[in-house]
Amino acid sequence: MASECLFCRIVRKEIPAAIVAENAHCIAFRDINAQAPVHVLVIPRAHIATVNEVTDYAVVAQMHALAALVVTAEGIGSRGFRMVINTNDDGGQTVFHLHMHVLGGRRMSWPPG
């Protein structure tokens, strides 16, 4: 249920988060379980459980646009970074509110998991 969703509660400012950027459509905040020197989550303000439930892909474009601003602000654009959307259990999604991980500030390895 969206009203109990952790990320929805962050959007409504019921739970504190280290917000690094936001716009009318999305919000970006630092991951509390950072896997890289820069680890920011970009989420839509509207509750969408997974990428499978997206019906208007402008939402994903808005997430990407805000992520691009984060990459520039964090100074990782020229060195390189990773943007990841995990989907469902086997994809590693643990919070069922669509979100994009923006990771950088160190060399990324492959395969990722």
For each residue, the residues with C-beta under 8 A, 3 or more apart:
1: 4 5
2: 5 8 47
3: 8
4: 1 8 9
5: 1 2 8 9 47 95 96 97
6: 9 10 15 95 97
7: 10 11 41 43 47 95 97 99
8: 2 3 4 5 11 12 47 97
9: 4 5 6 12 14 15
10: 6 7 13 14 15 17 27 29 43
11: 7 8 27 43 45
12: 8 9
13: 10 16
14: 9 10
15: 6 9 10
16: 13
17: 10 29 30
18: 29 30
19: 22 27 28 29
20: 28 29 30 40 70 73 74
21: 27 28 66 69 70 73
22: 19 26 27 28 66
23: 26 62 65 66
24: 45
25: 44 45 59 62 63 66
26: 22 23 42 43 44 45 62 63 66
27: 10 11 19 21 22 42 43 45 66
28: 19 20 21 22 40 41 42 43 66 67 69 70 102
29: 10 17 18 19 20 40 41
30: 17 18 20 34 39 40 41
31: 34 35 39 40 41 101
32:
33: 39
34: 30 31 37 39
35: 31 39 101 103
36: 39 103 104 105 106 108
37: 34 104 105 106
38: 74 76 81 102 103 104 105
39: 30 31 33 34 35 36 101 102 103
40: 20 28 29 30 31 67 70 74 101 102
41: 7 28 29 30 31 99 100 101 102
42: 26 27 28 63 66 67 70 99 100 102
43: 7 10 11 26 27 28 63 97 98 99 100
44: 25 26 48 59 62 63 98
45: 11 24 25 26 27
46: 59
47: 2 5 7 8 97
48: 44 51 53 54 59 97 98
49: 52 53 96 97 98
50: 53 87 88 93 96 98
51: 48 54 60 85 87 98
52: 49 87 88
53: 48 49 50 98
54: 48 51 57 59 60 98
55:
56: 59
57: 54 60 61
58: 61 62
59: 25 44 46 48 54 56 62 63 98
60: 51 54 57 63 64
61: 57 58 64 65
62: 23 25 26 44 58 59 65 66
63: 25 26 42 43 44 59 60 66 67 98 100
64: 60 61 67 68 83 100
65: 23 61 62 68 69
66: 21 22 23 25 26 27 28 42 62 63 69 70
67: 28 40 42 63 64 70 71 83 100 102
68: 64 65 71 72
69: 21 28 65 66 72 73
70: 20 21 28 40 42 66 67 73 74 102
71: 67 68 74 76 77 81 102 104
72: 68 69 75 77
73: 20 21 69 70
74: 20 38 40 70 71 102 104 105
75: 72
76: 38 71 79 80 81 104 105
77: 71 72 81
78:
79: 76 104 105
80: 76 104 107 108
81: 38 71 76 77 102 103 104 108
82: 101 102 103 104 108 112
83: 64 67 100 101 102 103
84: 100 101 103 112
85: 51 98 99 100 101
86: 91 92 93 94 101
87: 50 51 52 91 93
88: 50 52 91 93
89: 92 93
90:
91: 86 87 88
92: 86 89 113
93: 50 86 87 88 89 96
94: 86
95: 5 6 7 99
96: 5 49 50 93
97: 5 6 7 8 43 47 48 49
98: 43 44 48 49 50 51 53 54 59 63 85
99: 7 41 42 43 85 95
100: 41 42 43 63 64 67 83 84 85
101: 31 35 39 40 41 82 83 84 85 86
102: 28 38 39 40 41 42 67 70 71 74 81 82 83
103: 35 36 38 39 81 82 83 84 108
104: 36 37 38 71 74 76 79 80 81 82 108
105: 36 37 38 74 76 79
106: 36 37
107: 80
108: 36 80 81 82 103 104 112
109: 112
110:
111:
112: 82 84 108 109
113: 92
